[in-house]
Amino acid sequence: MAKFIGSRGHNGFLGIGYQDHGPDWIELTLPWKEELVGDAETGVIASGPIISLLDNATSISAWVRHGAFRPQVTLDLRIDYVRAAVPGRTIVARGECYQLRKSMAFVRAIAHDGDINDPVAHAAGIFIIVGETEGARP
């Protein structure tokens, strides 16, 4: 799973990595790096990479719960950016697929930089499952 997450493309550039997963959840990381800073004066990571992290955590949680990769599209994904992340800290996002139906996955996630009770952002959404790919595993 780890090499699938952050080895290429957008995730590779951002540095998104795998931390852990369970039957219906996944934890991904976003290490602080200068290229992601939105304000050079403060060193705070821009909100865009955090949104990407939450989008990945929620969508991959649906694959984890299903047990295989299934193509999906975003029907709705609400992200509330609660506060700026502390400069220099890795951000952890825990995405959970709390309900999986035949054609829909209901998801939520929280991103924090060390204290899950003091989130940087949280997300809730729905993905439409549009098909199935035989043999592909998350």
Z-matrix of the N, CA and C atoms (Angstrom, degrees):
N
C 1 1.458
C 2 1.526 1 110.17
N 3 1.325 2 117.93 1 -39.98
C 4 1.466 3 121.26 2 -174.97
C 5 1.518 4 112.40 3 -59.12
N 6 1.330 5 118.37 4 -43.30
C 7 1.461 6 119.25 5 -177.87
C 8 1.522 7 111.56 6 -73.40
N 9 1.312 8 118.75 7 -22.28
C 10 1.457 9 123.18 8 177.05
C 11 1.531 10 110.78 9 -70.09
N 12 1.321 11 117.96 10 -34.93
C 13 1.466 12 122.46 11 -171.26
C 14 1.526 13 113.31 12 -71.69
N 15 1.315 14 119.27 13 -61.64
C 16 1.453 15 120.30 14 -167.48
C 17 1.502 16 116.66 15 -117.75
N 18 1.307 17 117.61 16 24.76
C 19 1.457 18 118.27 17 -173.58
C 20 1.523 19 114.29 18 -86.84
N 21 1.322 20 118.79 19 -20.62
C 22 1.461 21 120.33 20 -174.32
C 23 1.522 22 112.10 21 -141.03
N 24 1.327 23 112.92 22 172.49
C 25 1.460 24 121.58 23 169.45
C 26 1.511 25 114.48 24 54.39
N 27 1.307 26 113.93 25 -144.69
C 28 1.461 27 122.40 26 -176.38
C 29 1.530 28 111.85 27 -57.89
N 30 1.319 29 116.56 28 -47.58
C 31 1.469 30 120.31 29 179.08
C 32 1.517 31 111.47 30 -61.79
N 33 1.323 32 116.78 31 -39.29
C 34 1.457 33 120.52 32 178.49
C 35 1.516 34 111.78 33 -63.02
N 36 1.333 35 116.88 34 -44.03
C 37 1.459 36 120.12 35 178.29
C 38 1.528 37 111.28 36 -62.71
N 39 1.330 38 116.12 37 -44.65
C 40 1.472 39 119.72 38 -178.81
C 41 1.522 40 112.00 39 -69.45
N 42 1.324 41 117.22 40 -26.91
C 43 1.462 42 120.90 41 -177.32
C 44 1.517 43 113.13 42 89.63
N 45 1.338 44 116.73 43 17.04
C 46 1.459 45 120.47 44 179.55
C 47 1.518 46 108.95 45 -62.54
N 48 1.320 47 116.33 46 131.25
C 49 1.451 48 121.36 47 -177.76
C 50 1.517 49 112.12 48 -131.54
N 51 1.307 50 113.87 49 163.55
C 52 1.469 51 122.70 50 178.19
C 53 1.521 52 109.64 51 -86.22
N 54 1.338 53 116.14 52 138.58
C 55 1.464 54 120.40 53 174.63
C 56 1.521 55 112.05 54 -116.05
N 57 1.343 56 117.72 55 -49.87
C 58 1.462 57 121.18 56 -175.53
C 59 1.523 58 108.63 57 -168.12
N 60 1.324 59 116.12 58 165.88
C 61 1.463 60 119.87 59 172.98
C 62 1.522 61 110.20 60 -158.10
N 63 1.325 62 114.65 61 162.77
C 64 1.453 63 123.45 62 175.70
C 65 1.517 64 108.41 63 -133.13
N 66 1.317 65 117.79 64 -162.50
C 67 1.469 66 120.17 65 -173.75
C 68 1.529 67 114.74 66 -67.31
N 69 1.333 68 117.89 67 -23.22
C 70 1.468 69 120.14 68 -178.62
C 71 1.530 70 112.55 69 -140.64
N 72 1.328 71 117.65 70 16.68
C 73 1.473 72 121.29 71 -177.89
C 74 1.523 73 110.47 72 -144.67
N 75 1.324 74 113.69 73 161.44
C 76 1.462 75 121.22 74 176.29
C 77 1.526 76 108.60 75 -146.75
N 78 1.319 77 115.59 76 145.78
C 79 1.461 78 121.05 77 173.38
C 80 1.526 79 108.99 78 -114.86
N 81 1.317 80 114.63 79 127.66
C 82 1.453 81 122.40 80 177.54
C 83 1.525 82 108.87 81 -119.41
N 84 1.324 83 116.39 82 155.63
C 85 1.465 84 120.88 83 -179.27
C 86 1.520 85 110.70 84 -120.83
N 87 1.306 86 114.75 85 151.59
C 88 1.460 87 123.54 86 174.03
C 89 1.520 88 107.32 87 -131.71
N 90 1.337 89 117.44 88 98.19
C 91 1.463 90 119.65 89 -179.87
C 92 1.533 91 110.67 90 -69.53
N 93 1.321 92 115.02 91 146.20
C 94 1.460 93 119.69 92 175.04
C 95 1.518 94 108.26 93 -66.73
N 96 1.328 95 116.13 94 133.96
C 97 1.458 96 120.66 95 170.36
C 98 1.522 97 108.34 96 -150.16
N 99 1.300 98 114.73 97 149.99
C 100 1.463 99 121.27 98 -172.20
C 101 1.530 100 113.02 99 -56.53
N 102 1.341 101 117.07 100 -35.10
C 103 1.468 102 120.22 101 -178.95
C 104 1.523 103 113.04 102 -64.22
N 105 1.313 104 117.98 103 -16.62
C 106 1.464 105 121.50 104 -178.29
C 107 1.522 106 113.06 105 -98.78
N 108 1.321 107 117.02 106 -2.85
C 109 1.463 108 121.36 107 -177.35
C 110 1.522 109 109.92 108 -69.89
N 111 1.326 110 115.41 109 132.92
C 112 1.456 111 121.40 110 179.02
C 113 1.513 112 113.17 111 -94.35
N 114 1.320 113 117.41 112 -22.06
C 115 1.465 114 122.57 113 -179.56
C 116 1.524 115 107.88 114 -136.42
N 117 1.330 116 115.85 115 105.51
C 118 1.470 117 121.17 116 -175.76
C 119 1.529 118 112.41 117 -60.31
N 120 1.315 119 117.61 118 -29.90
C 121 1.474 120 120.85 119 -179.79
C 122 1.520 121 112.53 120 -66.44
N 123 1.334 122 116.32 121 -38.44
C 124 1.468 123 119.86 122 -175.99
C 125 1.522 124 113.32 123 -99.70
N 126 1.337 125 118.02 124 -23.90
C 127 1.455 126 121.53 125 -176.57
C 128 1.520 127 114.04 126 78.98
N 129 1.329 128 117.16 127 13.28
C 130 1.458 129 122.02 128 -177.95
C 131 1.527 130 109.64 129 -79.42
N 132 1.334 131 116.23 130 133.22
C 133 1.468 132 121.58 131 175.96
C 134 1.523 133 108.85 132 -62.57
N 135 1.320 134 116.12 133 138.86
C 136 1.462 135 121.76 134 176.25
C 137 1.529 136 110.04 135 -62.44
N 138 1.312 137 116.02 136 157.83
C 139 1.469 138 119.69 137 -178.58
C 140 1.526 139 112.34 138 -70.54
N 141 1.330 140 119.07 139 -28.51
C 142 1.463 141 122.07 140 -177.69
C 143 1.522 142 114.70 141 -55.50
N 144 1.339 143 118.94 142 -49.73
C 145 1.467 144 119.08 143 177.64
C 146 1.534 145 113.05 144 -61.92
N 147 1.313 146 117.06 145 -32.60
C 148 1.471 147 120.47 146 178.39
C 149 1.527 148 109.77 147 -69.51
N 150 1.324 149 116.51 148 -38.62
C 151 1.464 150 120.76 149 176.15
C 152 1.528 151 109.81 150 -63.57
N 153 1.325 152 117.76 151 -42.64
C 154 1.467 153 121.33 152 176.93
C 155 1.524 154 111.43 153 -61.01
N 156 1.328 155 116.06 154 -41.45
C 157 1.460 156 121.02 155 178.35
C 158 1.528 157 110.56 156 -59.88
N 159 1.326 158 117.58 157 -46.73
C 160 1.465 159 121.54 158 -179.79
C 161 1.529 160 111.52 159 -67.40
N 162 1.314 161 117.60 160 -38.49
C 163 1.457 162 121.39 161 177.30
C 164 1.528 163 110.03 162 -60.71
N 165 1.323 164 116.76 163 -45.01
C 166 1.468 165 121.22 164 177.79
C 167 1.519 166 111.90 165 -64.49
N 168 1.323 167 117.08 166 -45.05
C 169 1.468 168 120.39 167 -177.88
C 170 1.526 169 111.58 168 -62.73
N 171 1.327 170 116.88 169 -40.42
C 172 1.461 171 118.84 170 -179.59
C 173 1.524 172 111.30 171 -72.00
N 174 1.326 173 117.55 172 -45.01
C 175 1.468 174 118.62 173 -177.53
C 176 1.526 175 111.88 174 -67.57
N 177 1.320 176 117.24 175 -40.57
C 178 1.468 177 119.12 176 179.78
C 179 1.522 178 111.14 177 -69.26
N 180 1.330 179 117.81 178 -29.48
C 181 1.473 180 119.18 179 177.14
C 182 1.521 181 111.23 180 -61.49
N 183 1.322 182 117.58 181 -32.39
C 184 1.473 183 120.42 182 176.81
C 185 1.523 184 110.34 183 -67.10
N 186 1.331 185 117.59 184 -40.79
C 187 1.465 186 120.65 185 177.54
C 188 1.523 187 110.79 186 -64.88
N 189 1.325 188 116.13 187 -40.60
C 190 1.464 189 120.61 188 179.80
C 191 1.532 190 109.62 189 -62.39
N 192 1.325 191 116.29 190 -45.81
C 193 1.472 192 118.80 191 -179.45
C 194 1.529 193 111.12 192 -64.33
N 195 1.325 194 116.45 193 -39.68
C 196 1.466 195 119.75 194 179.80
C 197 1.528 196 111.53 195 -71.75
N 198 1.318 197 117.02 196 -29.12
C 199 1.452 198 120.90 197 -179.57
C 200 1.512 199 114.02 198 90.99
N 201 1.328 200 116.58 199 5.52
C 202 1.464 201 121.03 200 179.26
C 203 1.521 202 108.94 201 -161.88
N 204 1.329 203 115.27 202 159.79
C 205 1.459 204 120.03 203 174.51
C 206 1.518 205 108.61 204 -71.38
N 207 1.323 206 115.78 205 130.33
C 208 1.455 207 122.24 206 173.07
C 209 1.518 208 106.91 207 -133.81
N 210 1.326 209 118.15 208 126.99
C 211 1.467 210 119.24 209 177.77
C 212 1.522 211 110.58 210 -56.25
N 213 1.317 212 115.29 211 140.64
C 214 1.461 213 120.16 212 -178.62
C 215 1.515 214 109.23 213 -149.58
N 216 1.310 215 114.88 214 157.18
C 217 1.462 216 121.22 215 175.56
C 218 1.515 217 108.52 216 -125.72
N 219 1.307 218 115.84 217 153.04
C 220 1.455 219 121.10 218 -179.15
C 221 1.521 220 109.71 219 -79.97
N 222 1.324 221 116.31 220 120.97
C 223 1.455 222 121.18 221 172.42
C 224 1.522 223 108.90 222 -86.98
N 225 1.329 224 115.44 223 -44.44
C 226 1.461 225 120.96 224 -177.97
C 227 1.521 226 107.95 225 -155.58
N 228 1.319 227 116.57 226 132.70
C 229 1.458 228 120.70 227 173.83
C 230 1.508 229 108.00 228 -144.75
N 231 1.314 230 115.30 229 107.82
C 232 1.461 231 121.31 230 179.12
C 233 1.517 232 108.10 231 -99.25
N 234 1.322 233 115.39 232 128.14
C 235 1.453 234 121.03 233 177.59
C 236 1.516 235 108.43 234 -123.48
N 237 1.320 236 115.07 235 124.48
C 238 1.461 237 121.66 236 176.04
C 239 1.514 238 108.03 237 -105.67
N 240 1.317 239 115.47 238 114.86
C 241 1.454 240 122.49 239 177.79
C 242 1.529 241 106.14 240 -87.12
N 243 1.338 242 116.74 241 108.03
C 244 1.460 243 122.42 242 -170.31
C 245 1.525 244 112.94 243 -84.84
N 246 1.338 245 115.95 244 -42.02
C 247 1.466 246 119.70 245 -178.28
C 248 1.516 247 109.55 246 -159.47
N 249 1.312 248 115.74 247 166.11
C 250 1.463 249 120.75 248 176.90
C 251 1.530 250 109.34 249 -71.75
N 252 1.315 251 115.31 250 141.85
C 253 1.467 252 120.29 251 175.16
C 254 1.527 253 108.88 252 -73.51
N 255 1.311 254 115.79 253 149.34
C 256 1.466 255 121.11 254 178.93
C 257 1.534 256 108.71 255 -71.29
N 258 1.325 257 118.11 256 125.16
C 259 1.468 258 120.59 257 179.65
C 260 1.529 259 112.03 258 -55.18
N 261 1.331 260 115.23 259 138.50
C 262 1.456 261 121.22 260 178.17
C 263 1.508 262 115.01 261 90.21
N 264 1.318 263 118.37 262 -12.52
C 265 1.470 264 121.11 263 -177.92
C 266 1.525 265 111.92 264 -96.24
N 267 1.318 266 115.25 265 146.47
C 268 1.457 267 121.81 266 172.81
C 269 1.525 268 108.60 267 -75.70
N 270 1.316 269 115.58 268 139.36
C 271 1.465 270 120.83 269 177.10
C 272 1.532 271 107.57 270 -99.79
N 273 1.315 272 115.56 271 134.35
C 274 1.464 273 122.53 272 179.23
C 275 1.521 274 107.82 273 -113.51
N 276 1.333 275 116.28 274 131.27
C 277 1.468 276 120.89 275 174.92
C 278 1.515 277 108.77 276 -117.51
N 279 1.312 278 114.92 277 130.07
C 280 1.471 279 120.87 278 175.84
C 281 1.520 280 107.19 279 -111.31
N 282 1.340 281 115.31 280 111.43
C 283 1.455 282 121.20 281 178.56
C 284 1.514 283 109.93 282 -101.07
N 285 1.316 284 115.66 283 142.91
C 286 1.467 285 121.33 284 -178.20
C 287 1.521 286 109.59 285 -134.63
N 288 1.323 287 116.25 286 133.01
C 289 1.458 288 121.72 287 170.49
C 290 1.529 289 105.78 288 -97.33
N 291 1.319 290 116.75 289 102.97
C 292 1.457 291 120.06 290 -173.65
C 293 1.524 292 113.62 291 -91.25
N 294 1.344 293 116.47 292 -8.89
C 295 1.463 294 119.59 293 177.34
C 296 1.526 295 108.18 294 -155.01
N 297 1.318 296 116.55 295 127.99
C 298 1.457 297 121.23 296 179.40
C 299 1.519 298 107.99 297 -124.71
N 300 1.321 299 115.33 298 119.87
C 301 1.466 300 121.96 299 177.10
C 302 1.521 301 108.51 300 -110.03
N 303 1.302 302 117.14 301 177.51
C 304 1.460 303 121.11 302 -177.90
C 305 1.529 304 111.75 303 -54.70
N 306 1.323 305 117.61 304 -42.56
C 307 1.460 306 119.43 305 -176.04
C 308 1.526 307 113.73 306 -124.75
N 309 1.334 308 117.82 307 8.84
C 310 1.466 309 120.15 308 -178.30
C 311 1.526 310 111.33 309 -141.87
N 312 1.332 311 114.41 310 142.68
C 313 1.465 312 121.30 311 175.76
C 314 1.528 313 107.49 312 -121.59
N 315 1.315 314 116.63 313 125.87
C 316 1.468 315 122.82 314 178.89
C 317 1.525 316 108.00 315 -100.60
N 318 1.324 317 116.08 316 126.67
C 319 1.461 318 120.77 317 -170.20
C 320 1.529 319 111.82 318 -132.92
N 321 1.337 320 114.12 319 160.74
C 322 1.462 321 121.44 320 172.98
C 323 1.526 322 107.64 321 -152.51
N 324 1.324 323 115.41 322 159.88
C 325 1.466 324 119.13 323 -179.45
C 326 1.519 325 109.91 324 -157.51
N 327 1.311 326 114.11 325 159.16
C 328 1.458 327 121.27 326 174.83
C 329 1.523 328 107.64 327 -136.22
N 330 1.320 329 115.91 328 139.59
C 331 1.469 330 121.39 329 177.10
C 332 1.522 331 107.92 330 -117.67
N 333 1.329 332 115.42 331 136.21
C 334 1.470 333 120.20 332 179.58
C 335 1.518 334 109.22 333 -143.55
N 336 1.313 335 115.59 334 166.61
C 337 1.468 336 119.76 335 179.11
C 338 1.522 337 111.89 336 -119.28
N 339 1.325 338 115.20 337 33.00
C 340 1.459 339 119.93 338 176.19
C 341 1.517 340 113.75 339 141.04
N 342 1.318 341 117.73 340 -24.15
C 343 1.462 342 121.67 341 -179.47
C 344 1.519 343 107.94 342 -133.33
N 345 1.324 344 116.48 343 106.82
C 346 1.470 345 120.73 344 -177.63
C 347 1.531 346 112.00 345 -61.84
N 348 1.335 347 117.47 346 -21.21
C 349 1.464 348 121.17 347 178.45
C 350 1.526 349 112.66 348 -83.03
N 351 1.346 350 117.08 349 -3.11
C 352 1.460 351 122.50 350 176.51
C 353 1.530 352 107.75 351 -128.66
N 354 1.344 353 116.64 352 72.46
C 355 1.467 354 120.05 353 -171.64
C 356 1.528 355 113.86 354 -68.28
N 357 1.316 356 113.81 355 151.37
C 358 1.464 357 121.69 356 170.48
C 359 1.526 358 108.42 357 -82.22
N 360 1.333 359 116.15 358 -40.15
C 361 1.460 360 121.87 359 -179.47
C 362 1.522 361 109.54 360 -160.13
N 363 1.311 362 115.39 361 161.09
C 364 1.462 363 119.40 362 171.64
C 365 1.523 364 108.98 363 -141.04
N 366 1.321 365 115.35 364 162.02
C 367 1.460 366 120.81 365 -174.55
C 368 1.523 367 110.30 366 -141.09
N 369 1.325 368 115.34 367 154.38
C 370 1.462 369 122.99 368 172.55
C 371 1.514 370 107.03 369 -146.89
N 372 1.329 371 116.77 370 140.81
C 373 1.450 372 117.61 371 -178.30
C 374 1.504 373 114.33 372 -167.71
N 375 1.329 374 113.02 373 -179.08
C 376 1.458 375 122.15 374 179.04
C 377 1.528 376 107.64 375 -136.81
N 378 1.319 377 115.69 376 132.03
C 379 1.455 378 121.99 377 173.24
C 380 1.517 379 108.57 378 -111.69
N 381 1.337 380 116.21 379 139.60
C 382 1.457 381 121.21 380 174.06
C 383 1.519 382 107.38 381 -93.01
N 384 1.310 383 116.18 382 126.72
C 385 1.463 384 121.86 383 178.80
C 386 1.530 385 106.58 384 -87.20
N 387 1.335 386 115.76 385 119.54
C 388 1.464 387 119.80 386 -171.92
C 389 1.510 388 114.58 387 -104.42
N 390 1.294 389 118.35 388 -6.99
C 391 1.456 390 119.73 389 -179.84
C 392 1.501 391 110.51 390 179.30
N 393 1.312 392 114.27 391 -173.80
C 394 1.463 393 119.03 392 -179.55
C 395 1.526 394 107.90 393 -138.14
N 396 1.320 395 115.00 394 138.19
C 397 1.451 396 121.03 395 176.54
C 398 1.509 397 107.59 396 -107.76
N 399 1.295 398 117.06 397 118.88
C 400 1.454 399 122.26 398 -178.49
C 401 1.523 400 111.65 399 -62.17
N 402 1.306 401 116.08 400 131.03
C 403 1.458 402 121.90 401 171.42
C 404 1.506 403 116.60 402 76.66
N 405 1.317 404 119.92 403 -7.98
C 406 1.466 405 120.08 404 179.95
C 407 1.514 406 109.67 405 -78.95
N 408 1.310 407 116.70 406 127.94
C 409 1.461 408 121.90 407 -178.87
C 410 1.508 409 109.32 408 -114.60
N 411 1.352 410 117.84 409 143.59
C 412 1.467 411 119.49 410 177.54
C 413 1.508 412 111.37 411 -70.12
